[in-house]
Amino acid sequence: MRKNVVVGNWKMNTTVAEAVELASAIAERIGSGEAGCEIGIAPPFVSLTEVGKVVGQSGIMLAAQNCHFESDGAFTGEVSVRMLEAAGCSCVILGHSERRQYFGETNAIVNRKVRKALDGGLKVILCVGETLEQRQQGVTEDIVTTQVREGLDGVDDVSRVVIAYEPVWAIGTGKTATSQQAQEVHASIRETVREMFGEAAAAEMRIQYGGSVKPANAAELFAMPDIDGGLIGGASLKADDFIAIVEAAR
Ligand code: PEP
């Protein structure tokens, strides 16, 4: 039986003080993060340490939004897996469409990051999803399958991986995939995981949906058989909305 996982991706929002305030509001009201649903928040790098102190004992998972694929060295502006762990992170979001779109991350780069993060002991949320143009061309399944295959290439153990299906056209646009549209892609992702890692790994793999999830649509999406929670952008910046979404996943 898979446990739903709901993670808030705060993107490039909140100062340290604002992040601490938001994390406190969430931690106070959510109680034990483990009850029925795994819960995580991904603040900006500079807030990780302070937010880590707030969520410390709450069971809420502290996640980063990115990491580098090398261990350390002359990579100005980058952040390593070891730095994230020292800051209290247990998880990292990789391959987000904004990283792919604005920062040129290819499947090969994402794969290097995935392997480095897993080798370093972190959990990974691997984001995949098609653009509007790709959906209109009817190549959604091809694109997503390739992202999953190339993103997880060379990984032996996927037990610390969660996949987030995030159609690019639904991120931050207010347009959500219908629960049927999302379910179709989630089922095909699970099939790809089965082909790559076998029956048991596929049955256990959590596949989150992301793309304009809100309190009003969360329950319907999470009720689908292959949707195991959500990666939440905009709505995770309001404690009330994020908590309502977590409640829908519990
Ligand atoms: C995201 O960026 O991961 C996301 C799903 O954003 P939003 O919920 O704002 O669409």
Residues whose N, C-alpha, C, O or C-beta is under 5 A from the ligand:
A	BS01	PEP	N9 A170 I171 G172 T173 G210 G211 S212 V213 L231 I232 G233 G234 A235
